[in-house]
Amino acid sequence: MPGMSSRTATADFCIQVDFQKDSPNPARVFRTLTNLIERFETLDQELVHSINANIKPILLLEDIEAGSLKAWLKALLEEVDDDALKNLDWKPQVGKYLVTSKYILIRFLQENATITSRAQIDDLSLKLLRSAEETDVLRIPTYAPLPASEIANTLRLLSEATAPLQAGDSVKYITDDSEANFNLTFRVSPQTIEDLLTERTITSPNEMILKVKKPDFLGDSMWAFKHDSRPIEAKILDDEWLTKFQNREEEVRPGDSLRVAVDIEVKYGFDAEVVATHYLIRKVIEVMKAKTHPQEGLF
């Protein structure tokens, strides 16, 4: 590993954050490192699903060096008793796959300012799948590609993890035989990802009763509801009713319910997977008062 000391000889990779000395807001450096470690933990859990969902990856902190802030980490893979895996020591191969896959994604960030096409996501999906296949740890080679939505959102989350940094700072991902720099100017919005991944949209009108979790008192964001114990965010497009609500002619508290006419908009990707589901309330038909209201913060 480039520049690796004897203290970190067992580490799989390093996150190196370089920063301007004597600069304000020092917490940004540690916040970025924490963000990236958390993102990598989630990413590893997604990546192992391409091989075997029973494998449980855990990141171990091997060492931290000052100067440039360097965190050396090692992937620990929990034992699984699964006939799908070949009767061999599969951990080194899977560990290498996790390290290589992160490099593939960060290299994309290094070389691009944003995501501009679905083809870029498909290319990354193929590279990650080939990396999984190269482990050769499955008795039956049924390696699964990562969903396009997971890849695109991983890129977004990795770029957002470095948002606390400022001009003059940098982040590098270092492995045994390669390095990749995070592009701190990389940006992609959830809406852009949704548009790139969507092939068709199906809208269904419905009438629903939605329990209010959090009203939108400002009128410019989503309402939070619950339906059949599931959280739902919805935009209310009924301007007449919203005006009454904002003028306090209609009172709605958490725990109350709204009977509404709603359009359920489902966006599907190129492999028929669900990319996103949106709830657009066209009309509020009735406010249904709760018999008792939950204490604030407990609902």
C-alpha positions as CSV (number, residue, x, y, z in Angstrom):
1,M,0.0,0.0,0.0
2,P,1.5,3.4,-1.0
3,G,3.1,5.0,2.1
4,M,1.8,2.3,4.4
5,S,3.6,1.9,7.7
6,S,4.1,-1.3,9.6
7,R,1.3,-0.4,12.0
8,T,-1.2,-0.6,9.1
9,A,0.1,-3.6,7.3
10,T,-3.1,-5.5,7.8
11,A,-5.4,-2.7,6.6
12,D,-7.4,-3.1,3.4
13,F,-7.6,0.5,2.5
14,C,-7.1,4.1,3.7
15,I,-9.1,7.3,3.6
16,Q,-6.8,10.2,3.5
17,V,-8.1,13.7,4.2
18,D,-5.7,16.6,3.4
19,F,-6.5,20.0,4.8
20,Q,-5.1,23.5,5.1
21,K,-3.2,23.9,8.4
22,D,-4.5,26.6,10.8
23,S,-7.8,26.8,8.9
24,P,-11.1,27.5,10.7
25,N,-13.9,24.9,11.2
26,P,-11.6,22.0,12.0
27,A,-14.6,19.7,12.8
28,R,-15.2,19.6,9.0
29,V,-12.3,17.2,8.6
30,F,-13.5,14.7,11.2
31,R,-17.1,15.0,10.1
32,T,-16.1,14.1,6.5
33,L,-14.1,11.1,7.7
34,T,-17.1,9.9,9.8
35,N,-19.4,10.4,6.8
36,L,-17.3,8.4,4.5
37,I,-16.8,5.5,7.0
38,E,-20.6,5.3,7.5
39,R,-21.2,5.5,3.7
40,F,-18.6,2.7,3.2
41,E,-20.3,0.5,5.8
42,T,-23.7,0.8,4.0
43,L,-22.0,0.3,0.6
44,D,-20.3,-2.9,1.7
45,Q,-23.7,-4.3,2.9
46,E,-25.2,-3.5,-0.5
47,L,-22.2,-5.0,-2.4
48,V,-22.2,-8.4,-0.7
49,H,-25.7,-8.9,-1.9
50,S,-24.3,-9.4,-5.3
51,I,-22.6,-12.5,-3.9
52,N,-24.5,-13.8,-0.9
53,A,-26.9,-11.9,1.3
54,N,-25.9,-14.0,4.3
55,I,-22.4,-12.5,4.4
56,K,-22.1,-9.7,7.0
57,P,-19.3,-7.2,6.4
58,I,-17.9,-5.1,9.3
59,L,-15.3,-2.3,9.0
60,L,-12.6,-2.3,11.6
61,L,-10.5,0.8,12.3
62,E,-6.8,-0.3,12.2
63,D,-5.1,3.0,12.8
64,I,-5.3,6.8,12.5
65,E,-2.4,9.0,11.5
66,A,-2.1,12.7,11.9
67,G,-0.5,15.2,9.5
68,S,-2.8,14.4,6.7
69,L,-5.7,12.7,8.5
70,K,-5.4,9.0,7.5
71,A,-7.8,6.3,8.6
72,W,-6.7,2.7,7.9
73,L,-9.6,0.3,7.8
74,K,-10.0,-3.4,7.3
75,A,-13.1,-5.4,6.3
76,L,-14.1,-8.2,8.6
77,L,-16.5,-10.8,7.1
78,E,-18.6,-12.8,9.5
79,E,-18.7,-16.6,9.0
80,V,-21.7,-18.0,7.2
81,D,-22.8,-21.6,7.0
82,D,-24.2,-21.6,3.5
83,D,-24.0,-24.4,0.8
84,A,-24.1,-21.7,-1.9
85,L,-20.4,-20.9,-1.1
86,K,-17.6,-23.1,-2.3
87,N,-15.8,-25.1,0.3
88,L,-12.8,-22.8,0.3
89,D,-11.4,-19.7,2.1
90,W,-13.8,-17.2,0.4
91,K,-13.1,-14.2,2.7
92,P,-9.9,-12.9,1.0
93,Q,-11.7,-12.9,-2.4
94,V,-14.8,-11.2,-1.1
95,G,-12.7,-8.7,0.9
96,K,-10.8,-7.8,-2.3
97,Y,-14.1,-7.4,-4.1
98,L,-15.3,-4.8,-1.6
99,V,-12.1,-2.9,-1.8
100,T,-12.0,-2.9,-5.6
101,S,-15.7,-2.0,-5.9
102,K,-15.3,1.1,-3.8
103,Y,-12.3,2.1,-6.0
104,I,-14.5,1.7,-9.1
105,L,-17.1,4.1,-7.7
106,I,-14.7,6.7,-6.4
107,R,-12.7,6.6,-9.7
108,F,-16.0,7.5,-11.4
109,L,-16.4,10.5,-9.0
110,Q,-12.8,11.5,-9.8
111,E,-13.4,11.5,-13.6
112,N,-16.9,13.1,-13.7
113,A,-18.6,16.3,-12.5
114,T,-22.1,14.6,-12.4
115,I,-24.1,11.7,-13.8
116,T,-25.2,12.6,-17.4
117,S,-26.7,9.4,-18.7
118,R,-28.2,6.0,-17.9
119,A,-25.3,4.4,-19.9
120,Q,-22.8,5.6,-17.2
121,I,-24.8,3.7,-14.5
122,D,-25.1,0.6,-16.7
123,D,-21.3,0.7,-17.3
124,L,-20.6,0.9,-13.6
125,S,-23.1,-1.9,-12.9
126,L,-21.2,-4.1,-15.4
127,K,-17.8,-3.3,-13.8
128,L,-19.1,-4.1,-10.3
129,L,-20.7,-7.3,-11.5
130,R,-17.5,-8.5,-13.1
131,S,-15.7,-7.7,-9.9
132,A,-18.2,-9.9,-8.0
133,E,-17.8,-12.7,-10.6
134,E,-14.0,-12.6,-10.2
135,T,-14.3,-13.8,-6.6
136,D,-15.4,-17.2,-7.9
137,V,-16.8,-18.1,-4.5
138,L,-20.2,-19.4,-5.5
139,R,-20.8,-23.1,-6.3
140,I,-23.4,-21.9,-8.9
141,P,-22.3,-18.6,-10.4
142,T,-25.5,-16.6,-9.8
143,Y,-23.9,-13.2,-9.1
144,A,-26.5,-10.4,-9.0
145,P,-25.9,-6.9,-10.4
146,L,-26.5,-4.0,-8.1
147,P,-29.7,-2.1,-8.9
148,A,-29.1,1.0,-10.9
149,S,-30.9,3.1,-8.3
150,E,-28.5,1.9,-5.6
151,I,-25.4,2.7,-7.7
152,A,-26.7,6.2,-8.6
153,N,-27.7,7.0,-5.0
154,T,-24.4,5.7,-3.7
155,L,-22.5,8.1,-5.9
156,R,-24.7,10.9,-4.6
157,L,-24.2,10.0,-1.0
158,L,-20.5,9.6,-1.4
159,S,-20.2,13.1,-2.9
160,E,-22.5,14.5,-0.1
161,A,-20.2,12.9,2.5
162,T,-17.4,15.3,1.5
163,A,-19.6,18.4,1.6
164,P,-18.2,19.8,4.9
165,L,-14.8,20.3,3.3
166,Q,-13.7,23.7,1.9
167,A,-11.4,25.0,-0.9
168,G,-7.9,23.6,-0.5
169,D,-9.0,20.4,1.2
170,S,-8.9,17.0,-0.6
171,V,-9.8,13.3,0.0
172,K,-8.1,10.2,-1.3
173,Y,-9.0,6.5,-1.3
174,I,-5.8,4.4,-1.2
175,T,-5.6,0.6,-1.7
176,D,-2.7,-1.8,-2.1
177,D,-2.1,-1.0,-5.8
178,S,-4.2,2.1,-6.6
179,E,-5.4,5.5,-5.5
180,A,-8.5,7.6,-6.4
181,N,-9.3,11.2,-5.5
182,F,-12.8,12.3,-4.5
183,N,-14.0,15.1,-6.8
184,L,-15.3,17.6,-4.3
185,T,-17.3,19.4,-7.0
186,F,-19.2,16.3,-8.0
187,R,-22.9,17.0,-7.6
188,V,-26.1,15.1,-8.6
189,S,-29.6,15.7,-7.3
190,P,-32.1,13.0,-6.4
191,Q,-34.4,14.4,-9.0
192,T,-31.7,14.1,-11.7
193,I,-31.2,10.4,-10.7
194,E,-34.9,9.8,-10.8
195,D,-35.2,11.2,-14.3
196,L,-32.2,9.3,-15.6
197,L,-33.5,6.0,-14.3
198,T,-37.2,6.3,-15.3
199,E,-38.4,4.7,-18.5
200,R,-42.2,5.1,-17.9
201,T,-44.5,6.6,-15.3
202,I,-48.0,5.3,-14.4
203,T,-50.4,7.5,-12.4
204,S,-53.4,6.0,-10.6
205,P,-56.2,8.2,-9.0
206,N,-57.2,7.0,-5.6
207,E,-59.1,7.9,-2.5
208,M,-57.2,7.3,0.7
209,I,-57.4,8.1,4.4
210,L,-54.0,9.3,5.6
211,K,-53.0,9.8,9.2
212,V,-51.2,13.1,9.7
213,K,-47.7,12.8,11.3
214,K,-46.4,16.2,10.5
215,P,-48.3,19.0,8.8
216,D,-46.6,21.5,6.5
217,F,-47.2,24.8,8.1
218,L,-45.1,26.8,5.6
219,G,-46.9,25.5,2.5
220,D,-43.8,24.8,0.5
221,S,-42.8,21.3,1.5
222,M,-44.2,17.8,2.0
223,W,-46.7,16.6,4.6
224,A,-45.7,13.6,6.5
225,F,-48.4,10.9,6.8
226,K,-48.8,7.3,7.9
227,H,-50.9,4.7,5.9
228,D,-51.1,1.1,7.1
229,S,-48.2,1.8,9.4
230,R,-46.0,3.0,6.5
231,P,-44.6,6.5,6.3
232,I,-45.7,8.5,3.3
233,E,-44.7,12.0,2.2
234,A,-47.3,13.8,0.0
235,K,-47.6,17.2,-1.6
236,I,-51.0,18.8,-1.2
237,L,-52.1,20.5,-4.5
238,D,-55.5,21.6,-3.2
239,D,-54.8,25.4,-3.0
240,E,-58.3,26.3,-1.7
241,W,-58.0,24.0,1.2
242,L,-54.4,25.0,1.9
243,T,-55.4,28.6,2.1
244,K,-58.0,27.7,4.7
245,F,-55.5,25.7,6.7
246,Q,-52.9,28.5,6.6
247,N,-55.6,31.0,7.7
248,R,-56.5,28.6,10.6
249,E,-60.0,28.1,9.2
250,E,-59.1,24.4,9.1
251,E,-57.3,22.9,12.1
252,V,-55.2,19.8,11.7
253,R,-53.0,18.3,14.4
254,P,-50.7,15.2,14.4
255,G,-52.9,12.2,14.9
256,D,-55.8,13.6,12.8
257,S,-56.5,12.0,9.4
258,L,-57.3,13.4,6.0
259,R,-59.6,11.8,3.5
260,V,-58.2,12.8,0.2
261,A,-58.3,12.3,-3.5
262,V,-54.7,11.4,-4.4
263,D,-52.8,10.6,-7.6
264,I,-50.2,7.8,-6.9
265,E,-47.4,8.3,-9.4
266,V,-45.1,5.3,-9.8
267,K,-41.9,5.7,-11.9
268,Y,-40.5,2.5,-13.4
269,G,-36.9,1.9,-14.6
270,F,-35.6,0.1,-17.7
271,D,-35.7,-3.3,-15.9
272,A,-39.3,-2.7,-14.7
273,E,-38.0,-1.9,-11.2
274,V,-39.7,0.8,-9.1
275,V,-37.6,4.0,-9.2
276,A,-39.8,6.2,-7.1
277,T,-43.4,6.6,-5.9
278,H,-45.0,10.0,-5.3
279,Y,-48.3,10.9,-3.7
280,L,-50.0,14.1,-5.0
281,I,-53.1,15.1,-3.1
282,R,-55.5,16.8,-5.6
283,K,-58.3,17.4,-3.1
284,V,-58.8,17.2,0.7
285,I,-62.3,15.8,1.1
286,E,-62.5,15.7,4.9
287,V,-60.6,16.3,8.1
288,M,-61.1,13.4,10.5
289,K,-60.3,14.4,14.1
290,A,-58.5,11.9,16.3
291,K,-60.3,11.0,19.5
292,T,-57.1,11.5,21.4
293,H,-53.9,13.2,20.2
294,P,-50.4,11.7,20.7
295,Q,-47.9,13.6,22.7
296,E,-45.7,15.7,20.4
297,G,-42.6,13.8,19.3
298,L,-44.0,10.4,20.1
299,F,-46.2,9.9,17.0
